[in-house]
């Protein structure tokens, strides 16, 4: 059986699991968070990943998707297992139970709105972003039998195109929020293309240092791995060092800088303690030494 929890995602289970409707084919539904209204003339800063994660685990849990995806960093949070329905769709009483309509009905919210600003650059469409992590997300969803087809066409604009009831009942694959019956949204506006041969990211050979374990990171530890980490933190604009001497020795500057990296990924509170964990380490991609 595929993994109900995406291995690359921060697990943030909101509970209230409920089954899907297996008489429908497997599907995925693409959303954008659309949490600000910006224009080409007046772009606005992207909302931090941690804010949206906090919303879906707090007051917005009644609207939670399965996955929150940051296409700028490749960070994910997952709020419900793939085997449960999510809650990001309007579901009319007596209708098709849109949130449950599928052997799986995996809902993805991409952290994006048109004309968002990231590092001083504006992005008009989701496909204009780096789409970091898309291969991992696509591979996990494909593992649940969701075919690489858009029954209503791949979204290319913010426009409404409601799926007919018979097609919704019989065709699996990918749907835009703009396609879902009973809903009135027009998102996501665009979506990345499918890889021709998706691979399992957990088994792919990667040219990066494997996570050495949290106990590796002790004061005074000297290693070329720590130097590689130091350089990657600087490259990711998480430089909180007061000196760049002794690059290969673990110290207080590493803790501060790694905390900044964890916060960039969306960690908050005690989860951003400056001690590397497997998720944040894998995302840092420290080159092999």
N, C-alpha and C positions, 0 to 999 in steps of 0.2 A: 504494500500500500504506500502511496506517496506520503511525504511528510506533511501533516496538517499545518505545521508552522514553518514558514520560509526560513531556511537556515541562516540567511544573511540578515534577517530582520531582528530588531529589538523586540522582544516579546512584551507586550503591554496588554495582557488579557483583561477585557472589560467585563467578562462573564456574560450571563444571560444568553447562553448558547441555545440554538434551536435548529432542528433539522431542515435540510433543503427538500425540494420536491423532485424525487428521482425520475418521475415520468417525463420531465423535460431534459433535453440534452445539456451537456456541460457547456458553460459559457463564462466569459469574463466581461466586466463592464467598466469602461474607462471614464474617469471623471478628472476635472481639475478643481483645486480648492476654490479658485475664483473669489478670494477673500478680500480683494480690493478692486476698485474701479479706477483704472488708469487709462491714459491715452498716449498716443505717439508724441503729442506736444507736452504732456505732463505725466511722464512715467513715475512710478512709485516704488519704494524699496520693497523687496520680497519679505513677507512675514517670516520670522525665524521658524525653523523646523520644530524647535522645542515648544513654541507657542501652540502650533497646530496639534502636536502630540498631546500637550496638556489639555487642549480643548476636547479632543476625542476621548481622553481618559477621564474627563471631568464633566462639565455641564453639557458637552456635546456627545456624550456616550450614546445617546438615543439616535444619533445620526452617523455612527461610526461605520466606516468601510472595513474591509479586511486589512488593506495595506495602505499606509501613507508612504509615498515615494518622493524623495527629493532628487530631481533629475540633475541638479548642479553638483551634488556630492556623492550620489549613489547610496544615500542613507535610507533605511527603511524602518518603519515601525509596524507591527502587526497587532491588531486589537481583537480579532476573532479567528478561530481555526478555519481552514478551508472547508471543513465538514459542516460548519454552521452557516446559517444565513447571516448576512450583515444588515445594516440599517440605513444605508445612504440613499435609498430610493423611496419615493412616495409610493405607497401601496394602498390602493383603494379597497375598502371593505367589499368582499364578494368578487374581487377581480382575480387576476392571475397570480397573486402573491409574488409580486415582482422581485422582492428581495430573496425569495426562495426558489425561483423558477430555474431549476437545473440540478443535475446530479451534483454539480457544484455551481455556484453563481458568484464567482470571486470578484469583488469590487475593489478597484484601485483608485485612490485619490492622489493625483500628482500635485505636489506643492508648486503651484504655478497660477499666474493670472496674466492676461495679455498686457504687455508693456511694463513688466516688472523689471526692476533694477537690481542687478547683482554685480558687485565690485565695479560700479560705475557704468555698466553696460546694460542697455535695455533689450529685452527679448519680446518680440511680438507674438511668437507662436511657440508651443511646447517643442516642436521639432527643431527650433532654432537653438535650444539649450544643448548642453553636452550629452543629455540623456544618459548620464552615468548610472550604471546599475541595471540598465534595461535588459542586457543579456541574461543577468541573473534572474530578474523578475520573469522574463519570458520563459526561461527554462523551467522555473518552478511551476508556473501556470500550465505550461504544456504537459508537465508530468501528471496533471490531473485530467488529461484527455481533452483539453480545450483545443479545438482545431485552429489552424492559422488562416482563418477566413473572417471577413466582415460581411455577414449576410445583407446588411444595408449599405455596404460600401465603407471604405476607410474614411474617417472624418477629415475634411479639408477646410471647413469653415464653421463659424459659430452660427449654425442654423438648425432648425428643427426638421426631423425626418422620421416620423413615428413608424415603428415596425408594425405591419399588419398582424393581427392576432394569430392567423394560421402559421405564418412564418416564425413568429416568436415561439410558438409551441413546438415546432418541428426542426428548426435550424439551430445547431450549436455554433460556437465560435465567439468572436469578439463583437461587442456592441458599444457604441457611444452612449453616454447618458442621454444624448439627443435622440436616440433611437427607441428608448424603452417605453413601452405602453404605459399609460396613466400618468406619465411625467411630462413636464413642460420645459425642462432645461435644454440649453443648446450646446453645452460643453461636450467634449474637451476642445473642439476646434481643430486639432491635429493630434497625431499619435505616431510614434516611431514605427518604422517598418520591421517586419519579422526577419530574423536571421534565416538564411536558407537551410542551415543545418544546426539548430540549437544544440548546445552541449550541456552536460551536467556540470555546473560550475564547481561543485564540491569535489569532482574528480579531475578537473582540468589541471594540467601542469602549469604552475605559475612561477615566474622567475623572482620570487620574493622570499625574504626570510620568514620561516614559519614562526608562529607564536612560541616563544621560549618558556612561557609560564610566568605567572605573576611573581613567583618567588625569585625569579632571575633578577628582578629590578630592586636591588639592595644598595644602600648608600656605599659608595666606593667601588662598586662593581666596574671593572674595566673590560671592555669588549669592543671589537669593531662593529658589532651589531648596534651598540648604543650610539656609536658615531654615525652610522647609517640612519638611525632613527632621528638623531639630532638634525641632520641635514634635511631630512624629509619634513620635520616639523617647521623648520625655517622656510622651506619651499612652500608649505601650506599656510604661510602667514600666521603661524602660531609661535613665533619667536618671543619668548618671555625670559630669555637668558640675559644676565648682566655681563657675561663674558663668554667668549667662544674659545677660550683655552680649555684644554682637557676635554675635547669633544667626545672621547670614548669612555668617559667616567660618569656613572650615574650620580646625579646630585640634585640639589634643590631647584636649579634652573630647569632640569628635565621634568621635574614634577609640575612646575608652573606651566611649562610649555605643553606638556601632555594634557594637563587640565584644559588648556585652551583648545586643544584638538578634540577632546571629548565633548566640550561645549559646542564646538562647531558641528559635531555630528548629532547634536540634539540631547546629549546627556545633561541632566540637571541634578542639583543637590549632591547627595553622597555618591551618586553614580559618576560624577566628574571629580574624582579624587586624585587624579594624576598618576594612578597606577594602571599600566596597560592591561587590558583584557583582550580576549581573542577577537571579539567583534571589531573593536577600535583598531587593534593592531593590523588585522587583515585589511581594513580600509586604508591604513596609512601606506601600505605597499612599500616596505623597506627593501631595497634591492639586496639580493644575496651577496654575501661577502666571502 
